[in-house]
């Protein structure tokens, strides 16, 4: 896709984000429930007694002509993008789970570990469980991939400076917060 097309889609994504935030704000002002799928601050407030779930995922990046690209996943249920992540199976380490989830959701099997990027917390999509997700940074040379997860509609590369609208604000914040470290680590030669 050309740069002008990417700019066009980013502009549309920004407008959709603004519209979604306006709907959420209006619902809160009227005392109404915010519709499912609109991610606002309520997703980041833990209620007492909620069960906790641990998951793992990561930022998959590659270097092309000096530019760092990030792979994002778009699921069938939402037009916005997410980082690949999911639950931890019995007997797996957190990093092993991240690698498996990235392979299933995004199709990347050739991953080189670069860093632990920390944990982000929020409610699950059903809002019934508190989720703690451990994120790692991986580099790959794979470009064309095929995920095995049928819920995934698309895996796409975006320049780190031109990311699209993302479903989960904490994932975008994770990338933004670690941007300098991501660029530095991805531009380092492999061991």
Number of C-alpha atoms within 10 A of each C-alpha: 5 7 9 9 10 15 13 12 14 16 14 14 18 14 13 14 18 12 12 17 15 12 15 19 15 14 14 12 9 8 9 11 10 16 11 9 13 16 18 14 10 12 17 18 11 15 11 6 8 13 10 12 16 15 21 26 28 27 24 26 28 21 17 11 5 10 13 21 22 22 24 25 23 22 19 12 10 12 15 18 22 22 25 28 25 21 17 20 12 7 8 11 12 20 18 15 22 28 24 24 24 26 21 20 27 27 20 22 15 13 17 16 16 16 16 13 18 12 16 17 18 19 20 15 13 9 15 12 17 23 23 17 22 22 25 21 24 25 24 17 13 13 13 10 14 14 20 12 14 10 12 18 16 17 22 15 17 15 16 18 12 13 19 22 21 20 19 18 15 15 18 17 12 16 19 14 13 13 15 10 15 24 18 10 17 22 16 10 6 10 4
